[in-house]
């Protein structure tokens, strides 16, 4: 199984290829807006079959997009995603709110 850092690398390369992320100029990037747009698409879902990936629901496909954009953004900022997720999960397991 691939680590999140490896998946993020592939997602980032795809985002760069598609013109979603400019690796050389952060002022050209709207990374937070892109993530917000993907989250907004989740709220538009109807719970029906995805029109693009037949074996999944539309909400599942859109949540996958949220994850992909988040991973690409973290990779852009050179984050060790595997370590971050582990640290955040450890922090959350002790929270009481």
Steps between C-alpha positions, in 0.01 A plus 500: 500500500627843410572758765306825494815688401528283187134546412536875557799511263290342223203730572731803498659400168152461350392841636811664352444326164137619496600858589333488841829573683790715381806354673709809426270785599279485809327825404344308208357237733161509667552189709258593778231603252544173311450302821194706593350440154544124539335506843210702355449231235445244778196700613357486147502120493177304488626162619450350156750305293798702385474592132876452463585196716202265486586284802491799738246757610536863398571600861781244521656632181482860622647411840785332313556830317518680836767255614693528173506881510599499868783252434621700199500820705692343788751355255543843337603636841746209542312351794579150629137395478543155655659651812249784514198267486646274767575799725154647445328168573701464821400851600132437418473175696560693823261786423177524689320759284 
